[in-house]
Amino acid sequence: MNDLSSHSKLRLHRLQCAGWPRDAAVGTPEELCFRATPRMSWLFDPVRGIKALQRYSDERQSLELSTFFGAFSLTTWCGSAGIDEVTLELSFVGSCTLKIYADNGHEGRTLLWEQRVSSEGAPFRVSLDGLKGQRGILFPLFEVYHGDTLELFGVEYLSSTPPRYSPRLAIVMPTFKREAYARRNVERIASEVLPEAGDACRLFVIDNGQSLELPRVAGVELIQNRNFGGSGGFARGVLEASGSSTAFSHVLFCDDDVLVDTQSIKRLLALLAYIPQDQVVSGGMLKMGSRNVLHEKSANVVGMIFSSNRGNDDLGRVEAVARYDEATFATFCGWWFVCYPMSIAAERLLPFPFFVGWDDVEMGRRCNRLKLPTVSLLGVTVWHEEFEKKDTTWRWYYHTRNGLVTNLLYDAGSRVLRQAVVEIMTALLTYRYERAEYMIQGMRAVARGPASISGSAADELHTGLLERQQTRFTDMRSLVIPERITRRPKPSKLRKWSARISMNGHLLPLRLFKHAGEPSDPGWAVEQLHSNRLVTIFRCPRVVYYEPTSGKGMLCEVDHARFFRLLGRMLKQWIGLRLNWRAVGGRWRAAHEQMVSPAFWKQYLGLNR
């Protein structure tokens, strides 16, 4: 370990810089960027940086960058990227005690370097070597005592190891009538990433709604496309990028309804210059409502059941930051922000034409079959509206159809069919009859085979789904007493038993149900939007499934005749699929390679014409 003056002739290459909280449009919380103690003793300015205020006591002030956007990932940079030496370049004015720590998230922090330092603004550098193979994070801590002054402008992580590749990144962002989100992200990428990246990066905006207008900007291509869903948008983007005059090395799939911190793209570009070119880079999804909470980094799927890797981690905690890049098995990475090698994507990683839902899962299963490694990197992320705040009835058609098809393509057993039946029964027992009807229709499409997708236009099919009568997800605040959501007395064994044997009241006459004329009546139940509890709505003829943050929800009512009619249709579809499961799976597997080929997508999107 040694100090390097700002006049060193050693050629250094920037890996990443510590990020400061962004403007209100992004809303990056401070705890993801720095930890200042005590907070009132530090003044932050988004342009200049952070400054220690004068104090007239011996109390220590500290500024620590052990954060999601402030720390350096030893796990990824010194693992997959093969970096052995890292140089911290600090831009500051004043004097302080500088400490540099490593923390793997399991054994506590280790002090690597400590010294009293001062600067009049010239970059101060500290070089640390022998880091290859280490895991966790590396970060500086600044201690200010009585008589010290410190104004920190920036922290950069550099390396003398030259880039191994010259990546060229195609960013593909499909959009459908989300003009405000799309314009905001395009403007930010065009102003903060493209000028610096030059011809190493280009943005392809695929307008599935054919309604978006953008000013002409160098490096941004707006492409009109039929609404064949997210998979159609991403497929069109890959086809356009692979057919352009630029030889792109990677393609980034990015949703339109996200908030993109452009530092994520810059860090991704730097990482792609070092990691092997067959690796997939997974970006995290942070929650829009709780900006420091991770929805997931990647996920696993068993049949129809999802579980998140790092789900709901509070990235304001040092341990969560230090463990973030640890390798874990993942079935798939969400398409809100995931980067694929173009050499493989252009031919073998085009999406399966699912329209929406499970397309990223199927792609993940394909990546695992191709044995493509997946890595992540601190600070490579987006903010996305929480899925638990959303619900649309028509989506359950795609969930069932696409989920069953994905499992037919990659798994031999019929476990997923049992799980689908359980999900339909749950919908029926909780009065979500429209959901069950869409799911039964999804089962029917699976039984028809690949022609149910390839033989019809995706936008026309989707329009038909939307035109059907369905319970709408609307503002329900005028029909909800919120306190009812939290009052949950423990149900008796008799109540549980009665709900179970009566199919949650569907075998009981309506005269035995409680009165539910208005929200204050005992038979008017209020449940969380995604609740599947049966016993709490037993003998309640009306249930409001409610999401309190947005105030939206849906009102569902018991309907005995509809319950038994849909139950019979479900049993018919289940028996037919179960008896022909192997044959149905064989047809889908036989068509798979052709349905993810460039030739198929050009014909499907009408590009040959």
Buried (B, 14 or more C-beta within 10 A) or exposed (E): EEEBEEEBEEEBBEBBBBBBBBEEEBEBBBBBBBBBBEEEBBEBEEEEBBBBEEBEEEEBBBBBBBBBBBBBBBBBBBBBBBBBBBBBBBBBBBBBBBBBBBBBBEEEBEEBBEEEBBBEEEBBBBBBEEBBEBBBBBBBBBBBBEEBBBBBBBBBBBBBBEBBEEBBBBBBBBBBEBBEBBBBBBBBBBEBBBEEBEEBBBBBBBBBBEEBEBEEBEBBBBBEBBBBBBBBBBBBBBBBBBEEEEEBBBBBBBBBBBBBBBBBBBBBBBBBBBBEBEBBBBBBBBBBEBBBBBBBBBBBBEBBEBEBBBBEBEBBBBBBBBBBBBBEEBBBBBBBBBBBBBBBBBEBBBBBBBBBBBBBBBBBBBBBEEEBEBBBBBBBBBBBBBEBBBBBBBBBBBBBBBBBBBBBBBBEEBBBBBBBBEBBBBBBBBBBBBBBBBBBBBBBBBBEBBEBBBEEEBBEBBEEBEEEEBBEBEEBEEBBEEEBBEEEEEBEEEBEEBBEEBBBBBEBEEEEBBEBEEBEBEBBBBBBBEBEBBBBBBBBBBBBBBBBEBBBBBBBEBBBEBBBEBBEBBEEBBEBBEEEBEEBBEBBBEBBEEBBBBEBBBEBBEBEE
